[in-house]
Amino acid sequence: MITMLKSFLKKFQEQYVDLIYALRNFTKWKRINDVDLSINDRLISRNIFGNIIRGDYEVDENKILQDTFTREDVLLELGTGIGFNSIYCAKINNNKVLTFEGNPNMIPLIKKNMKRNNVSFGLKNEIVISKGFHTASIPFNIVDEFWSSSSKKIAGKITQKVNVPTKDINLVVREFNPTYLVVDIEGGEEDLFDNCYWIENSLIKKIMIELHADIIGEEKCFMVMKNLANIGFKMRFDGAPKNVVFFSK
């Protein structure tokens, strides 16, 4: 009986999402945790649309931010998406945010969401790297479901390949002095945390990472966690979702 009820509720919810999706030109915004997000942009697929409407969009990351982010924190975010978490944090700490997004197609949508929420902070269409600084740009693979776009080899159908300028993480950390680092770069964490020397002399005390074992494998994910542990960061286990980890020291 319970299984049947759950199935019915899920079907009803999806029918509701389909209805709202059909009317998205009239219902242009969805508010999640005091952040308005555009839902009628061409980059918002039906799948991502449903995720936003149900309130599931980056829900794990945002729950951790609700517990750990303060107005004194200075946020550096790698992988902006549509700007949800960076906007959420900017409202708390008065725009002390710098965020990097590799997909150039996302920049207008992020700016649209920023304007809607009356925030203004640093937004760069660059890929931050911790090694290979001589490389001025690197290839970036764009897919229809924008949240799967990556500089790594990916399983989804690639619709566009672009070369994106790179930025040395050492310079970013030295110039911006972040205290809180958020990383969601679809497998790029493997390279970024291959060596954590750039963190050791920084002001960074809190780190949240979405790990992508489906792209880089479980061994590389453990490598990221081990390298952070080796420089004094402790991983939070209570209430931690499967692929989003939080570290602090």
WOZIJO-V200195 format. One record per helix or strand of 2 or more residues. SS is the DSSP state (H for helix, E for strand). FROM is the first residue (numbers start at 1). TO is the last residue. If there is no record, write none. Layout:
BEGIN
ss,from,to
SS,FROM,TO
SS,FROM,TO
END
This chain:
BEGIN
ss,from,to
H,2,22
E,29,32
E,35,38
H,46,53
H,59,68
E,75,78
H,84,93
E,97,100
H,104,116
E,122,124
E,127,129
E,137,143
H,146,148
E,158,168
H,169,176
E,180,183
H,189,192
H,197,200
E,206,210
H,213,216
H,218,230
E,234,235
E,244,248
END
